[in-house]
Structures are given as C-alpha cells and as structure tokens.
Amino acid sequence: MSTTVALDGSELNGTGMAALVRSMSPAGAAVPGASMLEFPDGVEATELADEAGNTLLPTGDVRVELRRVVEESTLERLRSGWAAAVERRRWALDLCDTVEAELSAGTPGDAVLQWMIATAFGPMRMEIQIAVHEKPTPHGAACTAVMLLWQARQLTWLQKVEPDGLYHLLFALLPPYVLRLLGLEPISLSAALQAAATAEPA
C-alpha cells in the first residue's frame, strides 16, 4: 500500500486493499478480512462521508491527505506518531518472542490469541510482517509515523460520523501503539474480548 501511494498516489479502495491483505496470506488460506473488504455488508468505506464531503478513504491522491496530516498536526502529535512508529517494531518482535515462549511452555495465552487474530485479519498481520522485516531507518520511521497518524485521524473521524459502531472491538483488533494514538489505554486481549462479548447484543 505504501509503495502504491508513494509512486502514484492512487486512491485506496476495498478491492485494492483486499488484494493486499490476501497477498500477506498463504495460498488458499481463508482470509476473513479480505472477504469483508470484497463483499462489504452494508455501507462501503468509500461511501462514508460527512456533511463537508470528507470520506473515510481518500477519493483522490492519497499523498494530499498525508501532507494534510503533517501540516495540521501539532509538534506533540507528530512526536506521538514517531513514538508509535518506533514502538511498532518492538511490539512485533516482542509478540513473536512471547508466542514462541507460550507455545514452547504449552501454555497458550494472550500472545497466541493475538497472533490468531492477526492471522485472521489482514491489517494486524501486515503490521507484524512489515515491522519484523523492514530495516529501521529515520526515513522509514517518519513515513510510518505519518501513516499511523492518518489511520488514527480517520478512525477518530469514523466514530463521529458513525457513532453506533462496535468500537469496543478496536481493543482486540488494533495494536497498543495505535490505540494510544486514539487516546485509548490498551488492555489485555482476553479482557478486550470479554468486554466485546458483553457489549455485543445476543
């Protein structure tokens, strides 16, 4: 996605994102996240808009949106984005180590559960793969910081436009550094899933 944006600023859409999500999975694997993007139930992300015409996903050159993020963010907000970008790699590596430890000990816990969710839903899996394999550089961290700030801005906007969404699920679906950018305090995955089960209608 970052490569496409950097090269031509192409708009993001469900089909394109679904293809990216599937590319991160083994051939023939079930990928619920991609299926939801390809066959949305209800309003598509590109159709969500406010009275000013703003949309969840850009309908034009994505680079314009990313420049807006930088221009409109305070220095403190940019610093938070940088911290999140740095934390991403540490979080991914720690998660991998903890998963291996839990499996070796025969006591699957929060880390294994997080890994299972990451396997099922593309965005978190991409976060792990990119963070583990990319070579840390100041330029890369800066690009990641802007993308994370944009994601957080759009999720905040979405909660205002669609206030009845199941946003308690964010605690289970998003990494801790993204939750902090949203002003949320991360909780354990088991606690997040328990809260989600309690909050959703029977």
N, C-alpha and C positions, 0 to 999 in steps of 0.2 A: 504494500500500500504506500509506504513512504517513498519507494522508488518511483512509482507511478506519479505521485504528487510532485516529486522533485523534477521529473522530466517534462511533464506537460500540464500539470495542474488539473488533471481530469477530475470530474465530479465523482463523489462516492455514491454508489447505489447498491441495492440489495444483491443483485446478481453478481456484480463485481466482487463484493465483499464475501459472498458465499463461495465463489471460486477460490478466493484467497484462503478462506477457512478450510475448504476441502484439501487444498494443496499442503496443508500442515498435518494431514492425517494419513495413516497407512492406506494403501489402495484397497477399495472395497469396504472400508470401515464405515460404521454408522456415525453420522455427524449431525446430531440434532440442531446445533447452532446454525449450520449451513442450510438445513431444511427450513428452518424458521425464516431465514432470510429470503429463500427462494419462493416459499409459499406462505407469506405472512397471513396471520389470522386477524382480520380487521384492518385498521389503518396502517398503510405503509409508512416507513420512516420519512420518505421523501414527501409525503403528503401532510405531515405535521407542520403547522405554521401558526404564527401568532398574528395579531391584527396589523403589525408592521410589515408582515410578509417574510419575517425571518423563519427559516426552516431548520429542522434537526440536522439534516445532512446538506452540505452545500450544493447548490444547483449550478454553480459555475466553477471558476478556477479556485481550487482549494487553497492555493498559496495566498490568495487575498484574505481568506479567513484567518490563516495562520499569522499573517502580518498584523491583522487587527488584534489578535491575541497579544502580541508583543507590544504593540502601540498602546493598548488600553490597560495593560496590567501594570500595577504598581511595582516598584523595585522589590518590595517584600513578597509580592505574589510571584514574581519571576524567581526570586530566591527559593520560594517553596517548590516551584516547578523543578528547579535544578536539584534540590534535595530529593525530590521524588524520583528523578531520573537516576540519581546515584544509588538510591535505595533499591531500585528495581533489580539491578544485577545481584546485589547482596541478598535480597529476598529470594530470588530464583535459585541461587546456589544453595542457600540455607534450606530451602524447601526440598531440593533434590537430596541433600545430605540427610535430612530428617526422615524423608521417605525411605531411604535405604536402611537407616538405622531401625525404623519401626518394622520394616519387613524382615530384617535380619533377626530382630528380637522376637518376631512372631506376635507382635502387639500393635496391629494397625491402629492409628489414632487420627488426630486432626490432619496431619500432613498427608497421609494416604488418602483421606477423604477429600482433601483439597486437590490432590493430584487426579482423583477420579472425576471430579467436577471439571477440572482443567481439560481432561481428555474428552469429555462430552461437549464442552462449549468452547468453540474456537478462540474467542478473544483472549481468554486467560492462557490457553495453550500457546498462542502466539507470543504473549508477553514472556513466558518462560523460555521458549526456544530462542527468541531474539536476544533476550538478556544473557542467556548462557553462552551463546555462540559469538555474539558481537565483541569486537575488540574495543575496550573502553578508550574513548578519546574525548577531549573537550568539545570538539565539533559534534560528535555523536550525542554526547550528553545534552548539549544545547538543543539539538533537534528533537530529542526525546522529550525534553522539558516542555518545549512548545506544544508538541503533540498531546502530552498529558494534560497540560493546561487547557487546551482546546476541548479535549474529551470531558474534562470536569466542567467546563463552562456549558457545554451542550447538555450534559446530564442535569445540571442545575436549571437550565432553561426548560428542559423537558418536564421537570417536576412542577414548574409554574404553569406550563401550558396544559399538561395532563395531570392534575393533582390527585386523581384517583388511581394512579398506577400502583403496582405492587413493589414499591420502592424498598420495602424491608428486605427484599431478595438481594439487593445490592451488597449487603453484608456477606452473603455467601458467594456472590459471583465476581466481586471485584477484589483486587489485591489491596493490602493495607495502605500503600502509598497513594493509591487513587482515592480511597475512602477519606484519607486525611485532606486531600485537595478539595473534597466535597464538604469538608467541615465535620466529618463523621469520625467517631472514635472506633477503630477496629475492635471486634470481639472475636472470640474463638469460633471456629467454623461450626462446631457442634451446637454452640449457643445460638449462632445465627440461624441454623437450620431448625432448631427447636422453636425459635421465635417466629420464623416463617410459617411453620406448620400451625402454630397457634393463631397467627394473624389471618391466614387464608380461610375463606369460607369453606365449610364442609361440603 
